[in-house]
Amino acid sequence: MLRGLVREAILSGRCASLMSKNFDPHARIYDATRTFSPGSQKVIVDSIVRSVCATRGSRFLELGVGTGRFALPIVRRGYRLTGIDISENMLRNFRGKLRHSGLAARLLKADAGSLPFADGVFDVVMAMLVLHWMPDFRKTLSETRRVLRGDGCLVFYNGRPRSANINELNDEDGLTEVDIAWQRILNAYRGDRPAEVASETDILEALHQMGAKIETKEVGKWVRKITPRETIARLKTRSFSEDRDLPRDDFIRLVSQLEKWCRERFESMEVVLHRRRKFRYHVIRFAR
Ligand SMILES: C[S@@+](CC[C@H](N)C(=O)[O-])C[C@H]1O[C@@H](n2cnc3c(N)ncnc32)[C@H](O)[C@@H]1O
């Protein structure tokens, strides 16, 4: 009951004390821990550029541009790009890459909920792995609509489980049984304190309410083989922000719980499981 009320308050933007997630502490390890499968980056960015019908003069804006994982390949293809982020360290990392490649983009420290741009100046706004970190994502969506040209579009990639309800998840979400067991352990631990502000379903629902037209695209299909032992070893590096934010002792206890679950569930910790990943994103056009 309480959890529902807290979640509802957050989604409606009434919990003003909650802050967006600044990635300053993650900037150094970010790229090393978020690699694309070989060849996938090209497939993904080609698909995005095609879906938004980009032309030579198209102006892109990426919200929460980070280290430029998606933005740099857009700049390399010759498009004009502006990137904003609240993390100076992530922007510094991206600036270094641009300098190294002899490329240029406009990078600003700014909050996506209050964009420092005039109305109707971008053809494409990209929100990749970022909206779920914003307590007031509705404000960001209305800012996005404001800065887009009439025929412009938003590219939204959530990259998180589709639903906050663990029972609705399966290997369509690119998760193994061990990943789902970890989510279940985290949910039980967090109780009333939701780890993230909104799921993909919540954000799409808000877009529907704004009268937006949503087209969902899927590209690629990558299978990553991973054993329970490897999953746990990876978790122990604490390279994902939601894991890093847990108190150290609690984190160690929860991982031991997962390890115990794995030993009971599988004959061996070396059994090969499959993460079947697709890249699923949405192209959104706002009603005018
Ligand atoms: C998970 S990273 C994603 C970075 C990049 N889009 C990518 O896909 O690799 C999220 C980024 O959004 C930034 N961020 C979070 N809240 C923000 C906000 N309200 N306004 C602008 N940037 C924000 C964080 O600092 C971080 O760099």
The ligand as an ORCA input file, in Angstrom:
! r2SCAN-3c Opt
* xyz 0 1
  C      22.825      5.934    -17.937
  S      23.591      7.431    -18.450
  C      23.240      7.379    -20.193
  C      24.268      8.140    -21.006
  C      24.072      8.026    -22.529
  N      22.793      8.529    -22.957
  C      24.227      6.554    -22.949
  O      23.239      5.968    -23.387
  O      25.318      6.021    -22.809
  C      22.463      8.689    -17.899
  C      23.016     10.104    -18.075
  O      21.961     11.049    -17.852
  C      22.446     12.113    -17.043
  N      21.285     12.732    -16.384
  C      20.520     12.233    -15.379
  N      19.534     13.083    -15.090
  C      19.650     14.155    -15.921
  C      18.912     15.360    -16.100
  N      17.875     15.659    -15.344
  N      19.313     16.205    -17.069
  C      20.391     15.937    -17.844
  N      21.135     14.809    -17.709
  C      20.766     13.925    -16.771
  C      23.451     11.429    -16.103
  O      24.379     12.334    -15.530
  C      24.111     10.440    -17.070
  O      25.216     10.993    -17.741
*
